Amino acid sequence: MSGIFGTNAVFITDLNLLIQIVSFVLFLGALVYKAKGKFKIHGSIMGLAVFLHFITFLVAMGPSFFDNFTFLTTETLQVGVQTLWVHALSGALSLALGFFLVLVWVPKAANIKGCFGRKRIMDVTALLWAISFVFGIATYLVFYV
């Protein structure tokens, strides 16, 4: 099966890339709503972005990582492997933090006051997600283009 973009990537890898781009655009859109003080919309969009990110982890990124784990632990001097490790570690942390933030927000979605006490965690999550996204794109370019 070939990819969507005419690279060496298979279809699921290209589809994952597209969904990650959509998720990151949602993430950026959620930040716009946050800046406007529309916190409930911000939370809903972030929840959707975290959900999409999690699904792609289950379907594409997780299986690929674990299927190639031996290569990733023995070829650590390769730039692509180093890039992937930055992507994987920052992505795993951002996904875990994103899940935590969504899980503590959902039961009390009507009251956003609790979110203000988690602002630093949200900031760290956003930074890690951005790092993961950039290094994910770089990983794709190194391995498939």
N, C-alpha and C positions, 0 to 999 in steps of 0.2 A: 504494500500500500504506500503510495507516495503522499507527500505533503501538499499543502495548499499554495505555498509561495514559490515552488520550484527549487527549493533547497534540498539538502540531504536529510531533512527532518521527515519523520513519518507524520501521518495525518493527525494523530492524537497530540503530538508535540506542537504542531501548528495551531490546532484548535485550542490547546492550553494557552499558547501565547496570546491568541485573540481574546480569550476569556480573561486572562491576566490584565490585558490592556483595558478591557471594559471595566474590570474591577477597580483598576487604578483610576480610571476616569470617574467612576462613581465615588471613590475615595476623595478625589480632588473636588468634585461637586459637593460632597458632604462638608468639606472644609469651607466652601463658599457659604453654605447655609449656616454653619457655625458662626462665621464672621458676621452674618446678618442677624444673629441672635435667634435663629429659628432652630432651636436645639432638638425638638422632637423630629423634625424632618431630617436633621443631621444624623440623629441616632438611627432612624429607620434606614437611611441610605447606607450608613456604615454597617448596619446589621446585614443588609443585602450583600454588600461588598465582602464582608467576612464569610458569609455563607458561600458565595461563589468561589472565593479563595480556598475554602475548606474542601469543596467538592472537587476542584481541580487538583488539590493535594491528594485526595483519596484515589482519584481516577488516573492521574497522569504523573504528577511529581513524586509522590511517595513510592509507587511501584518502580519507577525509573531509578530513583535513588537507591532503593534496596536491591534491585536487580544488578546494579553496577557498583555496589558497595566495595567489593574487592578491588576493582580498578581505582575507585576514588580514594582508597586507603593505601594503595601501593604506588600510585603515580602522582604523588603530591607535589612533585617539582614542576609538573606541567601547569602552564598558566590557566588553561581551561579548567583544570581540576581545582586550582586555588580559587578561581572565580566562582566556581560552583559551590565550594565550601562557604564562601562569604554569603552567597545567595541562600544556601540551605540553612545556615545558622541564623541569619537575620530573619529569614522567612519563617522558620519554625518559632522563633521567639515572638515575632509580630503576630503570627496566627494564634499562638497560645494566649498572648495578652489580649488580642482582639476578641477571642472567645470569652475570656474572663470578663472583659468590659461589657460585651453584649449580654452575657448571662446575669450579671449583677444589675444591668439596666432594665432588661425586659420585665421583670416582675414589678418594677416601680416606674414604668415608662411615663406615667402621668406626672410624676414628681421629679423634675430634673435637678433639684438641689443636691442630691447625692452625687451627681456627676461632677460637680465643681470640685469636690474633694479628691477626685481621681484624675484631675487635669494633667498632672505630671506623668501618670501612667499612660494617658492618652497621647501626650507629646512624645514619649519614648516609643510607643507603638507606632505612631505616624512616622517617626524618623526611621525606625527599623523596617517598616513597610516600604518606604521610599528607597532605602538602601537595597533591600531585597529585590525590588522591581528593577532598579538600574542594573544590579548584578545578574538578575535573571535574563534581561535582554542581552547583556554582555556574554553570558553563558551560551545563549542561543546562537549568537553571532560566532563565537569561537568554535562551537561544535558542529554547526550546521551550514554556515555560509562560507 
